[in-house]
Amino acid sequence: MLPEFLMQAATEVKTALMLKDEKLVLAESCTGGLLATLLTSLPGISEFFCGSAVVYRWDTKMKWLGVQPETLEKYTDVSRETAREMALGVLNQTPEASLAASISGHLGPNAPKQQDGLICIAVAGRISTDLHSPPELITAESFECDTLIEKLQLAGNFSPELTLRQRRQLAAAFQLLQMILNTLEQ
């Protein structure tokens, strides 16, 4: 079953999408389609949710979303730069969407120390209804999942059977929903 705190956040995003008459598309890496699962569990979301590209590997990010090989080589996939290109790429591939969000990260175990638990999220939008007008980046940020769990007091929402990776994935999904909601509320 999906955690209640995530379902509540997904419902808030759906409401904000309805109020702003926006259509959302996602590019998910480390969440592996979890956001799409959350959103598509809500009745009526198809009016506001276009879909999600699950792009877990470098090659898929490049071929499906146009992430530049140079970006991945220089910054890796755990970077704001890659998240930025993912959000812009998925929005370019989805003409009916007006808003895109992406997430990439390394949730462990066995992650390089500087990447362990790190997620990068980007949000992009269409400034113009003219489809020839390129989408623009709204924000790109990095977060440490263990800090998010502590700061957002999420630990009490997790089942004790969850692994560290699973807890981080839930925290990452929650943070992505919060960033989408913050963008919609501006």
Beta strands, then each sheet from edge to edge (+ up, - down):
strand 1: 24-28
strand 2: 49-54
strand 3: 99-106
strand 4: 118-125
strand 5: 136-144
sheet 1: 2+ 1+ 3+ 4- 5+
end
